[in-house]
Amino acid sequence: MAFKLIISQGENSHQMEVEGAESKKFIGLKIGEEFDAAPVGLAGYTLRITGGSDKNGFPMKKDVDGPRRIKSLLSGGVGFKPKRKGQRRRKTVRGNTISDDIVQINTIVVKKGAKSIEDLLQSDDE
């Protein structure tokens, strides 16, 4: 299972593909959990999971437990932006746990490493 890992640091964001044995380490993690990014090539960095989306484009929602997909009545927040005050809509969202169905994982940098992310990602490409 391959994941697209999005790393946000301030106003900059970086994207990388995670495949093989490294991708199996993400399965079971939940939104809000922190992990060491050394296995994916970012030595010294700690990342926090902020969300993601599954293979059909449905967003992950923090308050839905497990890896399941449900239809929830939303009044705003992740998955629905109301056009007028008081508007609610039933939308499909994914749970807060990473599973094989997740394709994209959004993260933010909690702890910086010695090198910049750009340098580490460029050295991986070579």
CORJO-V561079 format. One record per pair of residues at least 12 apart in sequence whose C-alpha atoms are under 7 Angstrom apart, sorted by the first residue. I is the first residue (numbers start at 1). J is the second residue. If there is no record, write none. Layout:
# CORJO-V561079
i: [I:I]
j: [J:J]
This chain:
# CORJO-V561079
i: [1:1:1:1:2:2:2:2:3:3:3:3:3:3:3:4:4:4:4:4:4:5:5:5:5:5:6:6:6:7:7:7:7:8:8:8:9:9:18:22:22:26:27:27:28:28:28:29:29:30:30:30:31:31:31:31:31:31:32:32:32:33:33:34:34:34:34:35:35:42:43:44:44:44:45:45:45:46:46:46:46:47:47:47:47:48:48:48:48:49:49:49:50:50:50:51:51:52:52:52:53:53:53:53:54:54:54:54:55:55:55:58:58:58:59:59:59:60:60:60:60:61:61:61:61:61:62:62:63:64:64:65:65:66:66:66:67:67:67:67:67:67:68:68:69:69:69:69:70:70:70:71:71:71:71:72:72:72:73:73:73:73:74:74:74:74:75:75:75:79]
j: [19:20:23:100:17:18:19:23:17:18:19:23:103:104:105:16:17:18:103:104:105:17:18:104:105:106:105:106:107:106:107:108:109:107:108:109:108:109:40:39:40:98:98:99:97:98:99:97:98:96:97:98:49:50:51:62:96:97:48:49:50:48:49:46:47:48:49:47:48:120:113:112:113:114:111:112:113:109:110:111:112:107:108:109:110:107:108:109:110:106:107:108:106:107:108:105:106:104:105:106:102:103:104:105:101:102:103:104:101:102:103:92:93:94:79:93:94:93:94:95:96:78:93:94:95:96:95:96:96:95:96:95:96:95:96:97:94:95:96:97:98:99:94:95:92:93:94:95:92:93:94:90:91:92:93:90:91:92:88:89:90:91:88:89:90:91:87:88:89:93]
